Amino acid sequence: MKIALLSLGLLAATTCSNPFNSGSKAITGMQLDTAKWNAMHEQYKEQALFHRRFKHKDVDSLIQVHQGNKLFQVSQIGKSVQGRAIYELEYGKGDKKVMLWSQMHGDEPTATMALFDIFNFLEGKGDGYDSIRNLLHDKLNLHFIPMLNPDGAERYMRRNAQSIDLNRDARAGQTVEGALLRSRAKAVNPRYGFNLHDQNIYYNVPGTKNPVSISLLAPAFNTERDINDIREGAMQIIVGMNGILQKYIPDAVAKYDDTYTPRGFGDNFQSWDASTVLIESGGLKGDPEKQKIRKLNFIIILNALIQIAEGSYEQYDAKGYEEIPFNASQLHDVMIRGLEFGSDSISLKSDIAIRRGETTVDRDYFIRGRVEDIGDLQESYGYDEVQADGMKFIIGKIAPQPVDSLKNITKEMAYDLLKKGFMGIQVKGLAVGQANSLHNLPIHVFAGNSFATTPVIDLGGTTNFYIGDKAGNLKYAILNGYLIDLSKPLSEIPELKNRVQ
């Protein structure tokens, strides 16, 4: 699909053909090319937010800085169940009212980072982008709620402190936070809404192994999923977003499920006459902290605001929205194809799908890999894949000699042991507090008398074994759900997130 390149120039109005429907009206408006977007984000990226597990106090301190700069009208609009402040930042004096809310699920922080990047940009000056700021200030009245669920964010969990999903509380308004968003929607009466989330990283573009990096949706406002002018406006905004995204992540954009959810905020905002766009930040290989996807959020949100201010989004043909495929759910962390792992009496050659689960430890986390599926998995995909025809399952061993201190295990030593068939090593005399400490070593470290490697491939079971040739030569290690090619140097091993057992 051909996408018109965007160019900044002097930020004058330009005309280009609609890339999604050659029979539609011409697109006019302020445009930026990808190089300008990249430079803009690099300049204004909020450096204090650099990983997913930031806390409310991090956001609070940044909001105080922005309040001191006096560009935004900053208000504490309420408190969470556990008493944490919830803020709204208002910008612009225009007639078009826009509400943007993020992190109503505490473990979905990608767009929150992007909003603070946008705040920094709006406070910029004299950098060649003042015409954008003037446009947004004069045409829009923006209302940002950057962290609606601070209690969930504190523990990096989806729900609030009462274990209620805020995005299923739009109808009842039973929670403090849900009722707050409802009341702000009533007070502001926005014409546009942006509902900002993260989706799991296992969605793929149908028929491909491409992870969905950004999922978009114009939520339905009724069970029939009818399209009125309000919902069509959201679809048109999404067509503009997709045009930019295809420049960055071609064939990695999809639509979220559009089944009507009467309890959901996006669906309700749409029924409250606000053209509402759902943005779901998904997965991108090599971007575990979602910093690249954060940049994409910055770009598509800011560009959408420009197009709303201009009214230029109205010239997109909403049919382009229908051309975006829906999410498929066929992706795993590791896919092993055609591995022999049967018993001595019954042979078995099959596919194995592996996924990794995260457990949060304050601002960090560790991983536990598990066997997600076994069988004929031709239609499933992996971020990493192994064609294991002619190879077999090999049980890992424990290093025969324990070590006296965790400090004695270097990455080089651990990798050497791993390549020799040892997946675990005992550490004697661990100091208090070290028994569950986190590490990035390419081997399991345990403090007790034993550590169980994977004796058999079992659904839901552990993922600590080798893949080798028929002669028993080790080719790959599956260590806690990570695929490690044993022919690669240590420098090419992925960063592991393990914990002392």
Secondary structure, 3 states (H helix, E strand, C coil): CCCCCCCCCCCCCEEECCCCCCCCCCEEECCCCHHHHHHHHHHHCCCCCCCCCCCHHHHHHHHHHHHHHCCCEEEEEEECCCCCEEEEEEECCCCEEEEEEECCCCCCCHHHHHHHHHHHHHCCCCCCCHHHHHHHHHHEEEEEECCCCHHHHHHCCCCCCCCCCHHHCCCCCCCHHHHHHHHHHHHHCCCEEEEEEECCCCCECCCCCCECCEEEECCCCCCCCCCCHHHHHHHHHHHHHHHHHHHHCCCCEEECCCCCCCCCHHHHHHHCCCEEEEEEECCCCCCCCCHHHHHHHHHHHHHHHHHHHHCHHHHCCCHHHHCCCECECCEEEEEEEEEECCCCCCCCEEEEEEEEEEEEECCEEEEEEEEEEEECCCCCEEEEEEECCCEEEEECEECCCCECCHHHCCHHHHHHHHHCCEEEEEECCCCCCCCCCEECCCCEEECCCCCCCCCCCCCCCCCEEEEEECCCCEEEEEECCEEEECCCCHHHCCCCCEECC
